[in-house]
Amino acid sequence: MLGVFVGSAALIIILSVFNGFEGLVLRMYSTFTPDIRLEPAIGKTFDPRIPYLQDLKKETNIQAFTLVLQEKSLLRYDERQFIGRIKGVDNAFMANTQLDTVMVQGNFILNENNQNYAVVGANVQYNLGINVNDRIRGLQIYSPKKGVSISIAGVDEFNVKSLFPVGVFQSGQDWDDIVFIPLPIARALLNEPFNVSAIEINLKNKDAADKFISKIKPNVGKNIVIKNQIQQNAVLYKILNTEKWAVYFMLTFVLVIAIFNIIGSLTMLVIDKKKDIALLAGLGADKSMVAQIFFFEGMMICVLGCLAGIVAGLCFCLLQQKFGLISMGEGNLLVSSYPIVLKIKDFVMVFFTVLLVSVIASGISARWSMQHFNDVKENL
């Protein structure tokens, strides 16, 4: 029972911690991941001047309708160079209320007092040594001109813009090599007066994203692909789910070993209770009745141990949520203690996992008792 108790509690705690980390990672990515993203099915850009897309802005459930133009570019600061990505966004992007949560230096400002600025990712700052308080040195952005032949000077082949970086954000490896700039600057750099790379839509009611996609999908046409948050970060979701299931199966294997120890215990009990079995046989008990006794005993041991473990795991998780009993370490800037998120499906999954293995283990023990029933009866 103690083995089942520890195994069940461990499963609840570990799964809840993984839920916490999953939520933490997804919150980091959701800062720059819109609820819905429209991308070109072929090529890198598309024309957003489609009548339906213009009317789509008027939908009451839309919080922000952002035009995005992005591409890889050469970034230069002093003598250092770095290949990063520029992401030009219009003013609607500033409606994102979570921008301040990922800032590690400065502020997220792209335009103020008719002056354009850049906000860089942590990886860009690290490679270029950017000082956001320096108003003398600007960040130079180079993008190849379209349709220009190679020249001796080399500089004539590029569009160049210089912006002062005023903020640094950190939001994960996939985002930290990005430089956010105003959309007009991106258009000038990439020679794209009308086309965009994507349209990002944030909804007031985020739970209605799939319903919203089903509504607009028939009208946007086959040349535009619509993605929800999971589809935009498909690899991330797959990794998180794979890790969680891998840990679940490993801990379940340990729990199975603990439960199958019951077979040994009940087998010894059958040997120890031969006289009692013989007495029951003399009173008229048949094989099925004796088997049920050992089966239900095995089930009681497993179920009681499981329920006690689930309750203990729940109590520990609640204490961890409130008091942060186990710390992540002083060097962690995101959370001070291990995050916990409780999900009812984890409790149901653990209980039925233990129940299934318990039925198998108790059934084997009951079958063992029936094998010796005839011998005990004859000896009587």
C-alpha positions in Angstrom: 0.0 0.0 0.0 2.9 2.4 0.8 4.4 1.7 -2.6 1.2 2.5 -4.4 0.8 5.6 -2.2 4.2 6.9 -3.1 3.9 6.1 -6.8 0.4 7.7 -7.1 1.5 10.9 -5.3 4.6 11.1 -7.4 2.6 10.9 -10.6 0.2 13.6 -9.5 3.0 15.9 -8.5 5.2 15.4 -11.5 2.3 15.7 -14.0 1.2 18.9 -12.3 4.8 20.3 -12.5 4.9 19.5 -16.2 1.6 21.3 -16.6 3.1 24.3 -14.9 6.1 24.3 -17.1 3.9 23.9 -20.2 1.8 26.8 -19.2 4.9 28.9 -18.4 6.5 28.2 -21.8 3.3 28.8 -23.7 2.8 32.1 -21.9 6.2 33.2 -23.0 5.4 32.3 -26.6 1.9 33.6 -26.5 3.2 37.2 -26.0 4.2 37.3 -29.7 2.0 34.4 -30.9 -1.4 35.8 -32.0 -4.6 33.8 -31.6 -4.9 33.6 -35.4 -2.3 34.1 -38.1 -3.0 34.4 -41.8 0.0 33.4 -44.0 0.5 33.0 -47.8 0.0 29.4 -49.0 2.7 30.0 -51.7 5.6 32.4 -51.5 6.6 34.8 -48.7 4.0 37.6 -49.1 0.5 38.3 -50.2 -1.7 41.4 -50.9 -3.9 42.2 -47.9 -6.1 44.6 -49.9 -8.7 41.8 -50.4 -12.2 43.3 -49.8 -13.1 40.6 -47.3 -9.9 41.1 -45.3 -10.6 44.9 -45.1 -14.1 44.2 -43.9 -12.8 41.6 -41.4 -11.3 44.4 -39.3 -14.8 45.5 -38.3 -15.5 42.2 -36.5 -16.6 42.9 -33.0 -14.6 40.0 -31.5 -11.2 41.3 -32.9 -9.0 43.1 -30.4 -6.1 43.7 -32.8 -5.7 43.3 -36.6 -1.9 43.6 -37.3 -0.2 43.7 -40.6 3.3 42.1 -40.5 6.2 42.2 -42.9 9.3 40.1 -41.9 12.5 38.8 -43.5 16.1 38.0 -42.6 18.5 40.9 -42.7 22.0 41.9 -41.9 22.2 43.8 -38.6 25.2 46.0 -37.8 26.1 47.8 -34.6 29.5 49.5 -34.5 31.9 46.9 -36.0 29.8 43.9 -35.1 27.4 42.1 -37.5 24.6 39.6 -37.0 22.1 37.9 -39.3 18.8 38.3 -37.7 15.1 38.8 -38.6 13.3 42.1 -38.9 9.6 42.1 -38.2 7.8 45.2 -39.2 4.4 45.7 -37.5 1.8 48.5 -37.7 0.4 50.4 -34.7 -2.3 47.7 -34.0 0.5 45.5 -32.6 0.9 47.9 -29.6 -2.6 46.8 -28.4 -0.8 43.7 -27.0 -1.0 44.2 -23.2 1.7 41.5 -22.5 4.6 43.3 -24.2 6.0 44.7 -20.9 6.1 41.2 -19.3 9.0 40.1 -21.7 11.1 43.2 -21.5 14.4 42.9 -19.8 15.7 46.4 -20.7 14.1 49.6 -21.8 10.6 49.9 -23.2 8.7 48.5 -26.1 8.4 51.6 -28.2 8.5 51.7 -32.0 7.3 55.2 -32.7 7.2 58.3 -30.5 7.1 62.0 -31.4 7.5 61.1 -35.1 10.7 59.3 -34.3 11.1 55.6 -35.2 12.8 53.1 -32.9 13.7 49.4 -32.8 13.2 46.8 -30.1 15.7 43.9 -30.2 15.7 40.3 -29.0 18.1 39.2 -26.3 20.1 37.2 -28.7 20.6 40.2 -31.0 21.7 42.3 -28.1 24.2 39.7 -26.9 25.8 39.3 -30.4 26.0 43.0 -31.2 26.6 44.4 -27.7 23.7 46.9 -28.0 23.3 49.6 -25.4 19.7 50.8 -25.3 20.7 54.0 -23.5 23.1 55.1 -26.2 21.5 57.7 -28.5 24.7 58.2 -30.6 25.2 54.8 -32.2 22.3 53.4 -34.2 21.4 49.9 -35.3 21.9 49.6 -39.0 19.7 47.2 -41.0 20.7 46.0 -44.4 18.4 44.3 -46.8 19.2 43.4 -50.5 17.5 45.5 -53.2 15.3 43.6 -55.6 16.4 43.5 -59.2 19.7 45.3 -58.6 22.8 43.8 -60.3 26.0 43.2 -58.4 28.2 46.3 -58.2 31.8 46.9 -57.2 30.9 49.1 -54.3 28.5 46.5 -52.8 26.7 49.1 -50.7 24.5 50.1 -53.6 23.0 46.6 -53.6 21.3 47.1 -50.2 18.6 49.2 -48.7 19.9 50.6 -45.4 18.0 52.0 -42.4 19.4 53.1 -39.1 17.2 53.0 -35.9 18.0 53.6 -32.2 17.3 50.4 -30.2 15.3 51.4 -27.1 14.3 48.0 -25.6 15.4 44.4 -25.2 13.0 41.5 -24.8 13.5 37.8 -24.0 10.8 35.4 -25.0 12.4 32.1 -26.1 15.0 30.9 -28.6 12.6 31.3 -31.6 12.0 34.9 -30.9 15.2 36.3 -29.5 16.9 36.9 -32.9 14.1 39.2 -34.0 14.2 43.0 -34.3 10.8 44.7 -34.2 10.6 47.9 -36.3 7.7 50.0 -37.6 5.9 48.6 -40.7 6.8 51.6 -43.0 10.5 51.1 -42.3 10.2 47.4 -43.1 8.4 48.2 -46.4 11.2 50.6 -47.4 13.9 48.0 -46.6 12.2 45.1 -48.4 10.7 47.1 -51.3 7.2 45.9 -50.5 4.8 48.9 -50.8 1.6 46.8 -50.4 2.3 43.1 -49.6 2.7 41.6 -46.1 4.1 38.4 -44.8 1.2 37.8 -42.5 -1.9 39.2 -40.7 -2.0 38.6 -37.0 -5.3 38.6 -35.3 -5.9 38.8 -31.5 -9.4 38.1 -30.3 -11.3 39.5 -27.3 -12.6 36.0 -26.6 -9.6 33.8 -27.1 -11.6 30.6 -26.5 -13.5 31.3 -29.7 -10.5 31.1 -32.0 -11.4 27.8 -33.6 -14.9 28.9 -34.2 -13.7 32.2 -35.7 -11.3 30.3 -38.0 -14.2 28.1 -39.2 -16.2 31.2 -39.9 -13.6 33.1 -42.0 -11.9 30.1 -43.7 -14.3 29.8 -46.7 -14.0 33.5 -47.5 -10.2 34.1 -47.4 -9.5 31.9 -50.3 -7.1 29.0 -51.0 -4.1 31.3 -51.3 -4.1 32.1 -47.6 -3.4 29.6 -44.8 -5.0 30.2 -41.4 -3.3 28.9 -38.3 -4.3 28.9 -34.6 -1.7 29.1 -31.8 -1.1 25.3 -31.7 -0.4 25.2 -35.5 1.9 28.2 -35.2 4.0 26.4 -32.6 3.4 22.8 -33.7 6.9 21.6 -32.8 6.8 23.2 -29.4 3.5 21.6 -28.5 4.7 18.3 -29.8 7.9 18.4 -27.7 6.0 19.4 -24.5 3.4 16.6 -25.0 6.2 14.0 -25.8 8.1 14.9 -22.6 5.0 14.8 -20.5 4.0 11.4 -21.8 7.5 10.0 -21.5 7.7 10.9 -17.8 4.2 9.5 -17.3 5.1 6.1 -18.7 8.4 6.0 -16.8 6.6 6.7 -13.5 3.8 4.4 -14.4 6.4 1.6 -14.9 7.7 2.2 -11.4 4.1 2.2 -10.1 3.5 -1.1 -11.9 6.5 -2.7 -10.2 5.1 -1.5 -6.8 1.7 -2.9 -7.5 3.0 -6.2 -8.8 4.7 -6.7 -5.4 1.2 -7.3 -4.2 1.2 -10.5 -6.1 4.1 -11.7 -4.0 2.4 -10.6 -0.8 -0.9 -12.2 -1.6 0.8 -15.4 -2.7 2.5 -15.6 0.6 -0.9 -14.9 2.2 -2.5 -17.8 0.3 0.2 -20.1 1.6 -0.2 -18.8 5.2 -4.0 -19.1 5.1 -4.2 -22.7 3.8 -6.0 -23.8 7.0 -8.5 -21.0 6.7 -9.1 -21.9 3.0 -9.6 -25.5 4.0 -12.1 -24.5 6.7 -14.0 -22.4 4.2 -14.0 -25.3 1.7 -15.4 -27.6 4.5 -18.2 -25.1 5.1 -19.1 -25.3 1.4 -17.1 -22.4 -0.2 -16.2 -23.0 -3.8 -13.3 -21.8 -5.9 -14.9 -18.5 -7.0 -15.7 -17.4 -3.5 -12.1 -18.0 -2.3 -10.7 -16.3 -5.4 -13.0 -13.3 -4.7 -11.6 -12.9 -1.2 -8.0 -12.5 -2.4 -9.0 -10.5 -5.4 -10.9 -7.9 -3.3 -8.0 -7.8 -0.8 -5.6 -6.9 -3.6 -8.0 -4.3 -4.9 -8.4 -2.7 -1.5 -4.7 -2.4 -1.0 -4.2 -0.8 -4.4 -7.2 1.5 -4.4 -6.7 2.7 -0.8 -3.0 3.4 -1.5 -3.9 5.2 -4.8 -6.6 7.4 -3.2 -4.3 8.3 -0.3 -1.5 9.1 -2.7 -3.8 11.3 -4.9 -4.9 13.2 -1.8 -1.3 13.6 -0.6 -0.2 14.7 -4.1 -3.0 17.2 -4.2 -2.2 18.7 -0.8 1.5 19.0 -1.8 0.6 20.7 -5.0 -1.7 23.2 -3.3 1.0 24.0 -0.7 3.6 24.4 -3.6 1.2 26.8 -5.4 0.6 28.9 -2.3 4.0 28.9 -0.5 6.5 27.8 -3.2 8.0 25.1 -1.0 10.6 24.0 -3.6 12.5 26.9 -5.2 13.9 27.0 -8.7 17.0 28.8 -7.6 18.1 32.4 -7.3 19.4 32.6 -10.9 15.9 32.0 -12.4 14.3 35.2 -13.6 11.0 33.8 -14.8 9.6 32.0 -11.7 10.9 31.7 -8.1 9.6 28.2 -7.5 8.4 25.2 -9.5 5.1 26.1 -11.2 2.1 23.9 -10.5 -1.1 23.6 -12.6 -3.7 21.1 -11.5 -5.8 19.3 -14.2 -8.7 17.0 -13.4 -7.8 14.7 -16.3 -4.4 13.9 -14.6 -6.2 12.7 -11.5 -8.6 10.6 -13.5 -5.7 9.1 -15.6 -3.7 8.2 -12.5 -6.6 6.6 -10.8 -7.7 4.5 -13.8 -4.1 3.5 -14.5 -3.7 2.2 -10.9 -7.2 0.5 -11.2 -6.2 -1.3 -14.4 -2.9 -2.6 -13.1 -4.6 -3.5 -9.8 -7.2 -5.6 -11.5 -4.4 -7.5 -13.4 -2.3 -8.0 -10.3 -5.2 -9.0 -8.1 -6.5 -11.4 -10.8 -3.2 -13.2 -10.9 -3.2 -13.5 -7.1 -6.7 -14.9 -7.2 -5.9 -17.4 -9.9 -3.0 -18.6 -7.7 -5.3 -19.2 -4.8 -7.6 -21.3 -7.0 -4.7 -23.5 -8.2 -4.1 -24.7 -4.6 -7.8 -24.9 -3.7 -8.2 -28.6 -4.7 -5.0 -29.7 -2.9 -6.2 -27.9 0.3 -9.6 -29.5 0.0 -8.2 -33.0 -0.4 -5.9 -32.5 2.5 -8.9 -31.5 4.6 
